[in-house]
Each structure stands twice: as structure tokens, then as C-alpha cells.
Amino acid sequence: MTDQQSRPASPRRRSTQSIADRLALDALYEIAKTFAAAPDPVAEVPQIFNVLSSFLDLRHGVLALLAEPGEGAGVNPYVIAATAFQRSPEAPAADVLPDAVARIVFRSGVPFVSFDLVAEFGAEAVPKRLRDAGQTLIAVPLRDPERSHFVLGVLAAYRSHDHNRSGFSDADVRVLTMVASLLEQALRFRRRIARDRERALEDTRRMLQTVTEQRGPAAPVSLDGIVGSSPAIAEVVAQIKRVASTRMPVLLRGESGTGKELFARAVHAQSPRAKGPFIRVNCAALSETLLESELFGHEKGAFTGATALKKGRFELADGGTLFLDEIGEISPAFQSKLLRVLQEGEFERVGGAKTIKVDTRIVAATNRDLEDAVARGQFRADLYFRICVVPIVLPPLRNRKSDIKPLAQLFLDRFNKQNATNVKFAADAFDQICRCQFPGNVRELENCVNRAAALSDGAIVLAEELACRQGACLSAELFRLQDGTSPIGGLAVGRVITPTVRVSAPPPEPAPAPEPAPEAPPREEVPLRTKTAQLSREELLRALESAGWVQAKAARLLGMTPRQIAYALQKFEIELRKI
């Protein structure tokens, strides 16, 4: 053993190694968080490459995946699925990853390190953007989550020979292998969710088809309180009649304003529980603490202000139906508590120890994309499968045009009854209403009818008195605001509808042109956010000097977060000065 081999590592080298290990752990932690919340893991890979570059100086990351059938030719055809930089989709794959290296990893299924691409594969094998300096290439296989022996991709990154860790390729291989494993796990989880969802939907379709075949051709159906004869609404009514007699949970899905509570009451009214209570809870209107007390009830003295025992909505709905509106808005912490009640049918009041068992049928409603929420980790998958046994999608009003006129007449009759009036719509007014899209659905139609009837000074509402003819349609105004073409101030800055007065008078003089709105004050320039990988040591030192060595101030000057500043300090081995 030589003196150099027997000599212990210097304190500075041990410190450098410790910092590198800590940065590697921090990088893997950030990558795991990103993959855990990603609905599409492959789409997040460029962000992962940015983390590897910022923390470990592994640059020019590339992800190559096997091509879909028909996309490539030859053995192991692959495509570049993600890179750490902007790249034209038409550019050849060899511009970012040597073809020989990709094929070696695809065929062998083991990590590959090339310490000198030029010496091993020739100058043409080196991507053009990397030919100015020597590069070490590290490439690891990405395996199929279902078949571990099958390689479906290659994850690669480069390290410059000028870097002080260019000789520590074993550590780089371990990091990239762990990143590939995290990506494999994320892909496996998303595939399972998609497969379970398709299986549940297929089982539901098969069950409904079997019931339909057993009952023969369905006769025209209708339900009290539901207005409409369009095919879309007839299909929903038929589904409700088929499932109402069962005890299965029903999930009503659709856009806001489609009448979910009305259909929930129809499910209850058509069920054997019709004589039992129908209890409604708006989950979005209550905080987590209040929602727990509201659903489960509380004992006397359970908390400040609990002066008496209170039964919860589950207990009040025993023998009937509980309608959970906006169920997609409940917090993840409360979802686990709700899951137990749905599974076991039992719970304890807040502050109580006695277990209460109930027999309650659940009808839930939401306008959220629950599948996306499950993929993002915002909604529990087990709760999703518990409430989405029988999903019923309510059609938007634009898909049931033939129902607009009878609904408008219903709202007009209700307005007349409430206000002791006898307002009617002219034929052209009905025609105009039926041509509208109504993105706010039935709720917006009711608003339109009530506003036109209230602002009309005659017994008949004409088409020109409608909001859409006056350029003040609420839907159009809302979309205009979303597009950013309206100044701040909401609908108040738009045109205002005023009651019309029908009198014989000379035509009014044209209104003067409105004064131009005052120009908005110039925005304060905000520095563009800088990536840690793009920051030099000199820039960081200048920012710290300007900020008096306060990290938060330096972060604002550079357009970065304090966490990024802390990682940059570790990366450049800069000690903070106390002033």
C-alpha cells in the first residue's frame, strides 16, 4: 500500500464530499415531490433535468423512449421524449444523444458511462452543442413498470471534464438510476389509476346494458320537477330510474348550473327511501372543522360554544338520502374520515366515544375533474372508487336546445307568481333565447329571464330588451374579463342595462362617445426568475453584497427563491458574512 493510499482524506475533501452527498439527497427529494404530484410524469422530466443541473451540475439531460408502433423503423426505434433545453421536434435524435450509446443501453439494459465520447465513438458521435469541451456521458435504462426486464427508455446526462467531480461517475450513475426508478414508479401509479378507472367504467356500462336488455325497450320517461324532453335529458332520467331502486352511491357530474340538487332529489324520490329524510350539505361552504361537526354532530361541551348535543347530518339522514354537494372540495385530511363512514356506515360524534351506526344512501355531486385530482394526489383514490359507483353525467344546456323554451317559460311563470305580474315573452324573444349558448346553464337562463322580465315596462318582453341584444350579456362579459380585454373592476365597468320606456317620441340623439378610460399606472418591473444552473459565483456575490448579505433580499434581486439562494451558497461553498 502506497503512502498516498494509506493517507486519510483531507478535511477539505471530506467536507466537499459531504456537501455533494447532501446536494444529491436534496435533489432526489425535490424530484420525488415533483413526480408525486404530476398527472403526466414524462411532461415533468424537463423540470427534473433543471433540478439535476442546479444541484449536481449534470447538464444537457435527455430522455429517450421507445417509439410507438409505426413511428420508427429498425431495431429499438426510439424518440426523444424530453430534454433540458429547447429543441425542434424535427431535429434528429443524434443531435442530443449518440445513437450508439442509446442502442447499447436499450440492448444491454445496464448503465453506461463514456468518459471520452470522441475517443470511444468518434467526433461525429458527440452532439454539436457539446463539441467545444470534453464531456462524460452517463446513461441509465428506464424499465417497463410491469415487466422489469424490458427497457422502454434511456435517461442520460453529461458532465463537463472541467468540473471538479468529473471523475466521480459512480455517484452520478447512482443518482440517475434512482431518478429513473422514481420515474418508473410514477408511471406505474398513473397506469394503475387509468386501468382501474377504465375497469370501473366498463363494469358500470355492462351492468346498465344488462338491465336494459332484461327490461326490453325503454318507454319514454319523465320525473316530477325535471323539465325537458330532449334525448340527452331523457337518457339521464332513464339512468336515474334504473339506479334509484338500488342502495348504490350515485355521483352526479356536470358543469355548474346544470341542476345537480334537483336530480339528487329525483334519485331520492324514486327510491324506496322516498318517505325518509333528504338531507343536503354543501361541502364547499364549510371549513374542515365545521364540516366534521355538521356531518357527524357533536356532544355537549365538545368545544367552546357546544352548549348542547347536536345530531349530525349522517344521523339525521338515517333511513333516507344524504346529498353531498361539491364533494370534490373537501380537504385530504377530512377525506379519510369520510371514507370510514362510507365503508362501515358508522362514526362517532365530535367529542364523543359512542359509535353510531346509520343506514344512509349517499348521492354526491361535483363539477371537478376527480380523475385529475386523484392523479395529483388531491383526492383519495379509495374515496373516489367508493363514491363513483354509478356516475351520471348531467348534460349542459347547450346540448339540450329543445329544452330551453319550456325552461324559460317555467321561469317566467315563476316570476309572475312571485311578483303578481303577467309578463309574457314575444315570439322573437323566445327565438333569441333559444339561439344562446348559456355557458352558465340553467342558472344563467333563469337569471336572463328574471332580468328581462323585471326590466321590461310592458306586458310583453321583446327581443331587443334582452341583455344579449344590448351588449350586456353576463356570459360575454365574464369571458371578456377572462381574456384580459377589460380593465379591472369586474362587470361594473361593462354596459349597464336600464329599464326601457316605450313611448311615442322622436328618436333620441346619439349618445356622446364615452371618455377613454384613464391609463393604468405602469407596472413595476419584476426581475425574471433566474435558474440556479445559470447563476455564476460572481453574480451571487454581487447580489449578496448589494443586499447586505441578507439571503431574502438577494433572492429578490436575482428573481430567485431563498431556498435556491441557499443551494447556490452550498454549491459555490460561500460562507455567509454577519454584518
SEROTI-648277 format. One record per residue (C-alpha): residue number from 1; residue in one letter; x, y, z. Coordinates in steps of 0.1 Angstrom, whole numbers, plus 2048, in hexadecimal, padded with zeros to 3 digits. Layout:
BEGIN
NUM,A,X,Y,Z;
...
# end
This chain:
BEGIN
1,M,800,800,800;
2,T,80F,821,7F6;
3,D,811,840,80C;
4,Q,7F7,852,7F7;
5,Q,7DE,834,7FB;
6,S,7E4,831,820;
7,R,7E1,857,827;
8,P,7BE,860,834;
9,A,7A9,878,81F;
10,S,7AF,89D,827;
11,P,794,8B0,83B;
12,R,78D,8C6,81D;
13,R,787,8A7,807;
14,R,770,898,821;
15,S,75D,8B9,823;
16,T,75A,8BA,7FD;
17,Q,74D,896,7FC;
18,S,734,89E,818;
19,I,727,8BC,805;
20,A,724,8A7,7E5;
21,D,711,88C,7F7;
22,R,6F9,8A5,808;
23,L,6F2,8B6,7E6;
24,A,6EB,894,7D7;
25,L,6D2,88C,7F2;
26,D,6C1,8AE,7EF;
27,A,6BF,8A9,7C9;
28,L,6AF,887,7CD;
29,Y,696,895,7E6;
30,E,68C,8B1,7CE;
31,I,688,898,7B2;
32,A,673,880,7C7;
33,K,65C,89C,7D0;
34,T,658,8A6,7AC;
35,F,650,883,7A0;
36,A,637,87D,7BD;
37,A,621,89A,7B2;
38,A,625,896,78C;
39,P,607,88B,777;
40,D,61F,884,75A;
41,P,641,87A,767;
42,V,652,87D,745;
43,A,647,8A1,742;
44,E,659,8A9,762;
45,V,67B,89B,757;
46,P,688,8BC,74A;
47,Q,683,8CB,76D;
48,I,695,8AC,77B;
49,F,6B3,8B4,764;
50,N,6B3,8D7,771;
51,V,6B5,8CA,795;
52,L,6D2,8B3,78B;
53,S,6E4,8D0,77A;
54,S,6DE,8E8,797;
55,F,6E9,8D0,7B3;
56,L,702,8B9,7A3;
57,D,70E,8CA,783;
58,L,702,8AC,76E;
59,R,6F9,8C0,74F;
60,H,6E8,8BA,72D;
61,G,6D1,89F,73A;
62,V,6BF,889,721;
63,L,6A3,870,724;
64,A,69F,857,706;
65,L,680,840,705;
66,L,678,823,6ED;
67,A,663,82F,6D0;
68,E,63F,825,6CD;
69,P,637,80C,6B2;
70,G,63A,81C,690;
71,E,64F,83A,69C;
72,G,671,82B,695;
73,A,683,810,682;
74,G,69E,7F7,68A;
75,V,6A8,7E8,6AB;
76,N,69F,7FB,6CA;
77,P,692,81B,6B9;
78,Y,690,837,6D2;
79,V,686,85B,6D4;
80,I,693,878,6EA;
81,A,676,87D,703;
82,A,686,899,718;
83,T,6A5,8AE,71B;
84,A,6B3,8C8,732;
85,F,6B3,8E2,716;
86,Q,69D,8EE,6F9;
87,R,69F,8D7,6DC;
88,S,68E,8D5,6BA;
89,P,678,8B6,6B8;
90,E,685,8B0,694;
91,A,6A9,8B0,69F;
92,P,6BA,88D,69E;
93,A,6BE,87B,6BF;
94,A,6E4,879,6BA;
95,D,6E6,89F,6C0;
96,V,6E1,899,6E5;
97,L,6E9,874,6EB;
98,P,703,85F,6D8;
99,D,6F0,844,6C6;
100,A,70A,829,6CF;
101,V,707,831,6F4;
102,A,6E1,82F,6F3;
103,R,6E1,80D,6E2;
104,I,6FB,7FF,6FA;
105,V,6E4,807,718;
106,F,6C5,7FC,707;
107,R,6D4,7DA,6FE;
108,S,6E8,7D4,71E;
109,G,6D1,7E3,738;
110,V,6EE,7EE,74E;
111,P,6FC,811,755;
112,F,717,81E,73D;
113,V,732,838,743;
114,S,748,847,728;
115,F,765,85B,736;
116,D,770,867,714;
117,L,756,866,6F8;
118,V,76E,871,6DD;
119,A,787,855,6E6;
120,E,76D,83A,6E9;
121,F,754,843,6CD;
122,G,765,85D,6B7;
123,A,75F,883,6B4;
124,E,73F,87F,6A1;
125,A,72F,86D,6BE;
126,V,732,88C,6D4;
127,P,713,8A3,6D2;
128,K,71C,8C3,6C0;
129,R,713,8D9,6DE;
130,L,72D,8C6,6F4;
131,R,74B,8C5,6DC;
132,D,75D,8E3,6EC;
133,A,767,8D0,70C;
134,G,76D,8AD,717;
135,Q,74E,89C,725;
136,T,747,87D,73A;
137,L,726,86C,731;
138,I,712,859,74B;
139,A,6F4,845,73E;
140,V,6DD,82D,752;
141,P,6C0,817,747;
142,L,69B,81F,74E;
143,R,688,7FE,752;
144,D,664,7F6,74C;
145,P,651,7F8,76D;
146,E,63F,7D7,765;
147,R,65C,7C4,756;
148,S,67C,7CB,768;
149,H,692,7BA,74D;
150,F,684,7D0,731;
151,V,696,7F1,72B;
152,L,67F,80C,71E;
153,G,696,82A,721;
154,V,6B8,83A,727;
155,L,6BE,856,740;
156,A,6DF,868,739;
157,A,6F3,887,744;
158,Y,715,896,73E;
159,R,730,8A2,755;
160,S,74C,8B9,749;
161,H,770,8AE,74D;
162,D,777,8D0,75C;
163,H,760,8C9,77A;
164,N,771,8BF,79B;
165,R,75C,8A0,79D;
166,S,761,893,77A;
167,G,773,874,787;
168,F,757,86A,79F;
169,S,741,858,785;
170,D,736,83D,79D;
171,A,723,857,7B2;
172,D,713,865,792;
173,V,708,842,787;
174,R,6F8,83C,7A9;
175,V,6E5,85D,7A8;
176,L,6D8,858,785;
177,T,6CE,835,78D;
178,M,6BA,841,7AA;
179,V,6AA,85C,795;
180,A,6A1,841,77B;
181,S,692,82C,797;
182,L,67C,849,7A3;
183,L,670,84F,77F;
184,E,668,82A,77C;
185,Q,653,82A,79C;
186,A,640,849,791;
187,L,638,839,76F;
188,R,62C,819,781;
189,F,615,82D,798;
190,R,605,841,77B;
191,R,600,822,767;
192,R,5EF,810,784;
193,I,5D7,82D,78A;
194,A,5CF,82F,765;
195,R,5C9,809,763;
196,D,5B4,808,783;
197,R,59F,825,776;
198,E,599,814,754;
199,R,590,7F4,766;
200,A,577,806,77C;
201,L,567,818,75F;
202,E,565,7F8,74B;
203,D,554,7E6,768;
204,T,53B,802,76B;
205,R,534,801,745;
206,R,530,7DB,746;
207,M,518,7DD,763;
208,L,502,7F8,753;
209,Q,502,7E5,732;
210,T,4F7,7C5,744;
211,V,4DB,7D6,756;
212,T,4D0,7E7,735;
213,E,4CF,7C5,723;
214,Q,4BB,7B5,73F;
215,R,4A1,7D0,73F;
216,G,49E,7D3,719;
217,P,499,7F3,706;
218,A,495,810,71E;
219,A,476,825,71D;
220,P,478,84B,71E;
221,V,480,855,741;
222,S,47B,874,755;
223,L,47F,880,779;
224,D,46C,89A,78D;
225,G,47F,8BA,78F;
226,I,496,8B3,772;
227,V,48C,8C7,753;
228,G,497,8BB,731;
229,S,492,8A2,715;
230,S,4B3,8A2,703;
231,P,4C5,881,6FD;
232,A,4E1,88C,715;
233,I,4CA,893,732;
234,A,4B5,874,72B;
235,E,4D4,85E,72E;
236,V,4DD,86D,74F;
237,V,4B9,868,75C;
238,A,4BA,844,750;
239,Q,4DB,83E,763;
240,I,4CD,84D,783;
241,K,4AE,836,781;
242,R,4C4,818,77C;
243,V,4DC,81F,799;
244,A,4C4,82F,7B2;
245,S,4B6,80E,7BF;
246,T,4D9,802,7C9;
247,R,4EE,80C,7E7;
248,M,50D,815,7D3;
249,P,51D,837,7D6;
250,V,517,84F,7B9;
251,L,52F,86A,7AD;
252,L,51F,886,799;
253,R,538,897,782;
254,G,535,8B5,76C;
255,E,53B,8DA,768;
256,S,530,8F3,781;
257,G,50B,8FD,77D;
258,T,4FF,8DC,76F;
259,G,4E7,8D5,78C;
260,K,4FA,8BA,7A0;
261,E,4E4,8BF,7BF;
262,L,4C4,8BB,7AB;
263,F,4D1,89A,79D;
264,A,4DD,88F,7BF;
265,R,4B9,895,7CD;
266,A,4AC,881,7AF;
267,V,4C2,863,7B9;
268,H,4B5,865,7DC;
269,A,491,869,7D1;
270,Q,493,84A,7BA;
271,S,4A3,834,7D4;
272,P,494,81F,7F0;
273,R,4A1,839,808;
274,A,489,854,7FA;
275,K,476,857,81B;
276,G,497,85B,82E;
277,P,4AA,87C,832;
278,F,4BE,88D,816;
279,I,4DB,8A0,826;
280,R,4F1,8B7,812;
281,V,514,8C3,81B;
282,N,52A,8DB,807;
283,C,54D,8CF,80E;
284,A,55D,8EE,7FE;
285,A,54B,906,816;
286,L,559,8F9,836;
287,S,57D,8F7,844;
288,E,58B,8D5,84D;
289,T,583,8D9,872;
290,L,55F,8E5,86C;
291,L,559,8CA,852;
292,E,563,8AF,86B;
293,S,54B,8BC,885;
294,E,530,8C1,86B;
295,L,532,89E,85D;
296,F,53A,88A,87C;
297,G,52A,8A0,897;
298,H,53A,8A9,8B9;
299,E,535,8A1,8DD;
300,K,52D,8BC,8F7;
301,G,54D,8CD,902;
302,A,562,8BF,8E5;
303,F,56F,8E1,8DE;
304,T,569,906,8E7;
305,G,546,90E,8DE;
306,A,539,8EA,8DE;
307,T,51E,8F1,8F8;
308,A,508,8D3,8EE;
309,L,50A,8B2,8DC;
310,K,505,8B5,8B6;
311,K,4FE,89A,89E;
312,G,512,899,87D;
313,R,504,898,85A;
314,F,50D,873,857;
315,E,4F8,86C,876;
316,L,4DC,882,869;
317,A,4DC,870,847;
318,D,4D9,84D,857;
319,G,4C0,83A,842;
320,G,4C2,854,827;
321,T,4DA,865,80F;
322,L,4F8,87C,816;
323,F,501,893,7F9;
324,L,526,89E,7FB;
325,D,529,8BB,7E3;
326,E,54B,8C7,7D7;
327,I,55C,8A8,7E5;
328,G,57B,8AF,7D1;
329,E,583,8CD,7E8;
330,I,588,8BA,808;
331,S,5AB,8BA,816;
332,P,5C1,89B,814;
333,A,5C2,898,83A;
334,F,59C,896,83C;
335,Q,599,87E,81F;
336,S,5A7,861,835;
337,K,58D,868,850;
338,L,571,868,836;
339,L,57E,848,826;
340,R,579,835,847;
341,V,554,83F,849;
342,L,54E,835,825;
343,Q,55F,814,82A;
344,E,552,809,84C;
345,G,533,81F,850;
346,E,53E,829,873;
347,F,54E,847,884;
348,E,553,85A,8A5;
349,R,546,87D,8AC;
350,V,561,897,8B2;
351,G,56B,894,8D7;
352,G,559,873,8DB;
353,A,564,84F,8DF;
354,K,543,83D,8D6;
355,T,543,82D,8B3;
356,I,523,836,8A0;
357,K,518,820,883;
358,V,502,82E,867;
359,D,4F1,822,847;
360,T,4F5,83F,82F;
361,R,4F6,840,809;
362,I,511,857,7FB;
363,V,50B,86D,7DD;
364,A,529,883,7D6;
365,A,52F,89F,7BC;
366,T,54D,8B1,7AD;
367,N,557,8C6,78F;
368,R,57C,8BE,795;
369,D,591,8A5,781;
370,L,595,88C,79D;
371,E,5AC,875,788;
372,D,5C5,892,784;
373,A,5C2,89A,7A9;
374,V,5CA,875,7B1;
375,A,5E8,876,79A;
376,R,5F5,896,7AB;
377,G,5F0,887,7CE;
378,Q,5D5,8A0,7D7;
379,F,5B9,886,7DA;
380,R,5BC,863,7E9;
381,A,5B9,847,7CF;
382,D,5A7,830,7E8;
383,L,58D,84B,7EF;
384,Y,589,851,7CA;
385,F,580,82C,7C4;
386,R,568,82D,7E2;
387,I,553,84A,7D5;
388,C,556,844,7AF;
389,V,543,823,7AE;
390,V,528,831,797;
391,P,534,851,785;
392,I,519,865,774;
393,V,524,882,75D;
394,L,50B,89E,75B;
395,P,50B,8AE,738;
396,P,511,8D4,735;
397,L,4F5,8E9,728;
398,R,506,8EF,706;
399,N,502,8C9,700;
400,R,4DC,8CA,706;
401,K,4D1,8E7,6F1;
402,S,4AD,8DB,6EF;
403,D,4AA,8DF,715;
404,I,4B2,904,715;
405,K,490,911,70C;
406,P,47C,8FC,726;
407,L,495,905,741;
408,A,493,92A,738;
409,Q,46D,928,73A;
410,L,470,916,75C;
411,F,486,932,76A;
412,L,46F,94D,75C;
413,D,450,93D,76C;
414,R,463,93B,78D;
415,F,46D,960,78A;
416,N,448,96A,784;
417,K,43C,956,7A1;
418,Q,456,964,7B9;
419,N,451,988,7AE;
420,A,42B,988,7A5;
421,T,432,992,781;
422,N,427,985,75F;
423,V,446,98A,74A;
424,K,44A,975,72A;
425,F,465,970,710;
426,A,461,979,6EC;
427,A,468,95E,6D2;
428,D,488,970,6C7;
429,A,494,971,6EB;
430,F,490,94C,6EE;
431,D,4A2,947,6CD;
432,Q,4BF,95D,6DA;
433,I,4C1,94A,6FB;
434,C,4C2,928,6E9;
435,R,4E0,934,6D4;
436,C,4F5,93B,6F3;
437,Q,50F,922,6FF;
438,F,50B,929,725;
439,P,52D,91E,733;
440,G,51E,923,755;
441,N,503,90A,74C;
442,V,4E1,909,75D;
443,R,4EB,922,778;
444,E,4F5,93C,75D;
445,L,4D5,936,74A;
446,E,4C1,93E,769;
447,N,4D6,95D,76F;
448,C,4CF,968,74B;
449,V,4AA,963,74D;
450,N,4A6,974,76F;
451,R,4BA,992,765;
452,A,4A8,997,744;
453,A,486,994,755;
454,A,490,9AC,772;
455,L,49E,9C7,75A;
456,S,481,9C6,741;
457,D,467,9E2,745;
458,G,44D,9D0,730;
459,A,439,9B0,732;
460,I,44E,9A0,716;
461,V,474,99D,715;
462,L,482,9A4,6F3;
463,A,4A3,996,6E5;
464,E,4B4,9B7,6E6;
465,E,4AF,9B9,70C;
466,L,4C4,99A,712;
467,A,4E7,9A0,720;
468,C,4F8,98F,702;
469,R,4E8,9A9,6EB;
470,Q,4F5,9C5,700;
471,G,519,9B9,701;
472,A,517,9B2,726;
473,C,514,98C,727;
474,L,523,97F,748;
475,S,534,962,737;
476,A,544,977,71C;
477,E,550,990,737;
478,L,55F,974,74C;
479,F,572,966,72F;
480,R,57E,988,725;
481,L,58C,98D,748;
482,Q,59D,96B,747;
483,D,5AE,975,726;
484,G,5BC,994,737;
485,T,5AC,9AC,71F;
486,S,599,9BE,73A;
487,P,5A8,9D6,754;
488,I,5A8,9CB,779;
489,G,586,9D0,789;
490,G,571,9B2,77F;
491,L,550,9B4,76F;
492,A,54A,9D7,77D;
493,V,560,9E5,761;
494,G,54B,9D6,746;
495,R,52B,9E3,738;
496,V,50E,9E6,750;
497,I,4EA,9DC,747;
498,T,4D0,9F5,750;
499,P,4AA,9F1,74F;
500,T,49C,9FA,72D;
501,V,47F,A12,728;
502,R,469,A0D,709;
503,V,45B,A30,700;
504,S,454,A41,6E0;
505,A,470,A5A,6DE;
506,P,489,A66,6C5;
507,P,4A7,A50,6C1;
508,P,4C1,A58,6DC;
509,E,4E1,A6B,6D3;
510,P,4FF,A55,6D0;
511,A,511,A51,6F1;
512,P,533,A62,6F3;
513,A,551,A4C,6F0;
514,P,55C,A40,712;
515,E,57B,A4F,720;
516,P,59A,A3A,71D;
517,A,5A3,A27,73D;
518,P,5C1,A35,74F;
519,E,5E1,A23,747;
520,A,5EB,A0A,761;
521,P,60B,A13,775;
522,P,62A,A03,767;
523,R,632,9E1,777;
524,E,650,9DD,78D;
525,E,66A,9CA,77A;
526,V,66F,9A7,78A;
527,P,690,996,784;
528,L,68D,976,770;
529,R,692,957,786;
530,T,6B6,94A,782;
531,K,6BD,925,783;
532,T,6D9,91A,79B;
533,A,6EA,909,77E;
534,Q,6ED,92A,76B;
535,L,6FB,93D,78A;
536,S,720,944,78C;
537,R,734,948,7AC;
538,E,73C,96C,7A4;
539,E,717,975,79E;
540,L,70E,965,7BF;
541,L,729,978,7D2;
542,R,71F,999,7C3;
543,A,6FA,993,7CD;
544,L,704,98A,7F0;
545,E,71A,9A9,7F4;
546,S,6FD,9BF,7E7;
547,A,6E5,9AF,7FF;
548,G,6FC,9B2,81D;
549,W,700,98C,81E;
550,V,6DB,986,825;
551,Q,6D0,967,811;
552,A,6AB,972,80D;
553,K,6B6,994,7FE;
554,A,6CF,984,7E7;
555,A,6B4,96C,7DB;
556,R,69D,989,7D2;
557,L,6BA,99A,7BF;
558,L,6C1,97B,7AA;
559,G,69C,970,7A6;
560,M,6A2,950,7B9;
561,T,694,940,7D8;
562,P,6A7,940,7F9;
563,R,6AA,91A,7F6;
564,Q,6BB,91D,7D4;
565,I,6D4,936,7E4;
566,A,6DC,91E,800;
567,Y,6E3,902,7E7;
568,A,6F9,91A,7D2;
569,L,70D,923,7F2;
570,Q,713,8FE,7F8;
571,K,71C,8F8,7D4;
572,F,736,914,7D2;
573,E,742,90D,7F6;
574,I,73B,931,801;
575,E,738,938,826;
576,L,71F,953,831;
577,R,72E,972,841;
578,K,71E,981,860;
579,I,71D,9A8,85D;
# end
